[in-house]
Amino acid sequence: MKIGFIGNGWRTRGYWRIVRQVPEAFQISGVLFRDPVKAAAFTEAPAFTDLTEFLQQDHDMIMILIPRSVVFPYIEACVAAGFPVLVETPPAPDVKGLVKVWELQQKYNAKIQVAEQYFLQPYHSAVRALCEQGLLGDVHNLRIAMAHDYHGISVMRKLLGVGDQPCTITAQRFDVPVLYHCGRAGMEDPRMVTDHRKVADFVFENGKVGFFDFADEQYFNYFRSRHMQVQGTQGEINDYQVSWWNGTMPVAARLERQDLGQDSNLEGYFHRGISFNGEMVYTSPFAQYTEAGLTDDEIGMGSLLLGMDRLIRTGEEIYPLKEALQDTYLYLMMDEAIRTGQSVQTKRMPWNSGV
């Protein structure tokens, strides 16, 4: 699949790495730069500084990875030219912007998807598989301390199966000190910083509840771990431990990662999948690319690109725009509850079913 990129920042470079590691599946068909110096220095694929010229190239899809505050005109130009678009999260900075993106999709009947990769990461995919199998019975509440804002909310809604139901959000932010020592570039000189922790309750119309709990430092800090607890009527997932009723008694087992290349294994260093109770519940779509060495986040990102390929060929959506808009809307309402100190009742939005 030939991918045209708009943007060249940190997230874009992450996608470029996936393309380079899996050239059998992806290639860069062109990159649009705003900086002519950066464009001149880029040698991996055709580089452009003019949007019109960029849109005249032979792309199968276009990925837009630029700040949310300036993204809308680029989405509009790409869909007006007939291209399927994968746009970075979130697709707009506010509720008004979300509505504009939805109206744009309706106007052009456009193929717009949003680059939300967290629910496609191996662990979240395995947890989702167990929930969908009905192992836990009816999942009615969960606590997610795995990802920030719309990322965490996306996983939460999928596991609870609440669709676009309205909900009441109560939220607070706590500022606490912590020793910073690691960032996107790896280990750094330590220093004390103020960490921002958001805690929120999402009570949905059908009574299901999502407890959101995440702080900035949980991504990189070595002593700020991530956790997931999913509770159903007849079982629970607590991180990698699973307990459930097997029909006659309570039993337990663990989700087990299959990460090759450890100890004396010589198959290469890669993630094959996750097994549970003797069966594979998740297999990485990149397991055959044993030299790729993709991280869990990169597997999720690459899965989005594979999903875009399916969208183009079959019309099957990997992360429908209305889902992305709803996840972002709930995140914005969570921040509104934090700002005002009052509970927020969400409303039906134009992209919701039955509206």
Secondary structure by P-SEA (a helix, b strand, c coil): cbbbbccccaaaaaaaaaaaaccccccccbbbbccaaaaaacccccccccaaaaaaccccbbbbbccccccaaaaaaaaaabbbbbbcccccccaaaaaaaaaaaaaccccccccccccccaaaaaaaaaaaacccccccccccccccaaaaaaaaaaaacccccbbbbbbbbbbbbbbbcccccccccbbbbbbbbbbbbbbccccbbbbbbbccccccccccccbbbbbcccccccccbbbbbccccccccccccccccccccccccccccccccccccccccccccccccccaaaaaaaaaaaaaaaaaccccccccaaaaaaaaaaaaaaaaaaaacbbbbbccccccccc
